[in-house]
Amino acid sequence: MSVALAFHSSLWAAVTVDWVCGSSAIKVEVSLDENSKIQLRPDVLSDVKRRNLPKAELSKCVADFQGQVGAKIISFKNEQCPISQDDFCFTSKSYVNIKLKEKISHVLGNSVLTNNIVKETPESYLEEKIAKKEISPTNLAQTFAYKGKSYKVSDFDKVVGENIENVFMELNRSEAKQYVQNYMVANSDVLNTSTISTKRTAVLNNLNQMFGYIYGERGKEELAKMLECDPEDSLQPIEAIIHRVEEIKKKESCEPLSPGTAKLFEQDYNNYYATGDYLLTRKPDGNHQVLLNLNFKKGSGSIQPEVMMQRTKECLVEASPFMKGPNGELIELVALTPDEIKKLPRKQRPKENNISIEKADFGTNAAQYAESVQCPTIVHEVLHLMGLCDEYEETRSKYGDMWNCRVVSKAPSIMRDLSVYERAIAKTNSCECNSNPCSAVMKSSNQDLIDVFTQQNAYDATDFRFRSKYCSVKALPAVSRINDPGKALVLKSENYKSFTFEGRFISYKSSAPHYSISRTEFTCACPEGDSACLTEKTRAVQNVKNPKRAANCPSGTKPLGNSSVKKVSSPSLQNNVLTFTSDPILPSLLQPNHFFKILEGTCSGKSSGYQECADFAYKNNRNRSCNVPEKCKDDSYYLGVPR
Amino acid sequence: MKYFWTIFLLINSAFATTLSQYHSSPSGSSVQTFDIGKSKTTYEKASNLFDKEKSYQLGSFTLPKAKLHKEDLKKLDGILAKIKEVDSFLKQKNSGFNDLADKSPHKSFLMLDEFRVSQTSDLYPELKQLFDKFQKQEWKQESGIKLSNDLKTITTIKGGKEVKSEKFNVAFHCKDQAAPTICAYKDLGILFVE
């Protein structure tokens, strides 16, 4: 909807007006295009037109709207336009008396003014239902009954066309693309025909507009590729204006934060994976804090949203001390509920991330958590909300080659391998130790025995898929004396593709001393050229060579309550509770460029290598080759791993 | 000519169509595939993630008696035909059906032949219904493994017969030493055990 205005402005970004007309209130986004034409989202004037209001009430509504816009402009100018930024600001003060240049009758049509009753059709019925918000134009598959017949929203191309702008305001880029696919599927019968028809023209015109919104600045070029026909309605997207404002803002906002300042990151709808919605604050001590707005909702799972929120908060508290940059600087992760967020100043409120809680066997993703989800997965998913991408392999053809352009990292990264979580954090475990073998071992005063009992065992040191696929296991006979008695893991042999190690386990024995040490030999061999296996083999050998304190309570004991981040120097037993702190094997939960990416968002800076390479994470080579730069295969370029 | 290709594609798709459900996360990738041929239909399970009823089986299954319902296959062909119309339109413009599919990380989706049908696709509900319906058939396991519900015994199946039963080493094959956990068995896939 465009209406000419009798005033001029140099530049104006969108403002929101709360408009009450008749009994309903609506939020209207008002912006100006390059020709100083006012643009309203949603198209409220058409909405008013459909309501057939009496003339007097209609005039009142329009006058009210003009007044609201005037007030908003003044407030916008005062808020956004300090004297030093004149180019953002209005040079004329005549904006206060905004008048619609055209007569109301031109805008709303004579039928409104003469109270002529428009003949109802399924189309006008649908328009009314959409105006009343009883049908969402976003759901193309939604059906409605009209005079005994069933119709689908997607059957009405004119209505779809009229609502594109409103619909696309609600969707991010990925959702918008899916919407276009749905529209094309609904109209698949006219896409490939060479017969010119009104229906086909309407569909192509709608697609023109949809692709224009999706591709933004590149819209025209993309449209030329997508469609043969010229768009019927050259709706000028307001992006040119907004883009200029954003470019200027971006220059300012890419400066590193000084202590005590904050920056609000917003997901870029033109690049879904570019960044997320969060508030980054530089604390007075120089470290950073990331604040996320998480809105947990009930799904198929039985856990209450408050419980999942609490679990997530605890996981982030556990992970935060290990979210380190290359020089030891920290990012503290904090999750707040939407209600908690409301207590922050308006300009410091990150947008909500909705997350539903699903059944235990559900495959967790950033927007849906299985109720059984644990900290490693929660932290992985939360990092997606800050713009980090997956780094695990997705090339198997039987899985559809969906993301075979993805750069697969090799360095330890929680975005590829969840076990990195336990290897990067130090967690103090409290374990119930009132029965044997735990009690006997801890009371034995035999430090070697205590070390074997509380160290990572053979199963902690190797991934279960790797073991099952490439390793075999055999029990070793009991001996009176073992070498390296204080080690739970001993490497026996290794060559470039295989290795053998001994794992020691402490198990219960009914007779004194109420424990026994059993030994098991693991032999793992990688097939020639299996690089994934060889990478895992290298990791496992490192673990075996340096057995660390375990991340969790030993077998035969029960974890007591929540883990703590308070460190203890060595395993101890008090009141039948075994306490020990796991050894982090990795210096941080983040690789350097993960850290910089969270601080920089879409700004180019230290994370530019990451941004370049992560861009391939959700691409495939179906229609064009991946062209992944060779340098992306080097983790020092991609993740900033020290050489 | 256009109709020739449409008919050709429909006939061709009736001979061999695959419908898979797929989910991927750093914990492991899950996939179940129905390979629907004219004379034989197979069901490949590399995970039990999508099972409606508890089942600890991985491997290859066939339908010895009943066949998939003709009406369902017709629906499947109808969906595929629509997708191919969209895909061929987009192909002329250097794009494709999959380019417009929602690719949110870790969300499960369906694959009909090589086309990705995401949960937000309007085709998803009907396709998922077909997937669930196919899953409910009485499948006979031809090869793979079957883990007992108490996680104590693993049985190997070859040529439709149980050829070996042995003690299942939970600690060796699984992520955690007690259920609920995820277990792997050689390269057959992953089992979510409760």
Interface residues (C-beta under 8 A of the other chain):
Chain A: L140 A141 S154 S174 E175 K177 Q178 V180 Q181 N182 M184 V185 A186 S188 D189 L191 N192 T193 K225 M226 L227 A360 D361 G363 T364 N365 A366 A367 Q368 S372 T377 H380 E381 H384 C389 D390 Y392 E394 R396 K398 Y399 G400 D401 M402 W403 M415 R416 D417 L418 Y459 F464 R465 R467 S468 K469 C471 V473 S555 Y618 N620 R622 N623 R624
Chain B: K2 S20 Y22 H23 S24 S25 P26 S27 G28 S29 S30 V31 T33 L49 A81 K82 I83 E85 V86 S88 F89 L90 K91 K93 N94 S95 G96 F97 N98 D99 L100 A101 D102 K103 S104 P105 H106 K107 S108 M111 E114 R116 S118 T120 S121 D122 L123 N169 A171 F172 H173 C174 K175 Q177 P180 I182 C183 A184 Y185 K186 D187 I190 F192 E194
